[in-house]
Amino acid sequence: MRHILAHYDGEKVVLDEPVSLSANTPVEVVIPDSQEELAVLRTDTSLASLPSLTQIWNNPRDAEYDKL
C-alpha cells in the first residue's frame, strides 16, 4: 500500500505525483473534514507505522551506522 498526496481541482481528484496503475485498479480516497482532522490522520498513520519501522531499523547490522 502506498500513500499518495492528491488535491481536488474543482472537478476531479488529481494525484500530486505520477503513479503507474493498471486500468480499473481499486483505490481508496480519504477526505478529511478539516485541517485538524488531516493533521490527526497524518499523525496516527505515522504512529501506526512506527513499530514496523523500529523493527526494520533496530537490528545488529544497522548498529554500525550508529557509530558514524
Rosetta blueprint (number, residue, H / E / L):
1 M L
2 R L
3 H L
4 I L
5 L L
6 A E
7 H E
8 Y E
9 D L
10 G L
11 E L
12 K L
13 V E
14 V E
15 L E
16 D L
17 E L
18 P L
19 V L
20 S L
21 L L
22 S L
23 A L
24 N L
25 T L
26 P L
27 V L
28 E L
29 V L
30 V L
31 I L
32 P L
33 D L
34 S L
35 Q H
36 E H
37 E H
38 L H
39 A H
40 V H
41 L H
42 R H
43 T H
44 D H
45 T H
46 S H
47 L H
48 A H
49 S H
50 L H
51 P H
52 S H
53 L H
54 T H
55 Q H
56 I H
57 W H
58 N L
59 N L
60 P H
61 R H
62 D H
63 A H
64 E H
65 Y H
66 D H
67 K H
68 L L
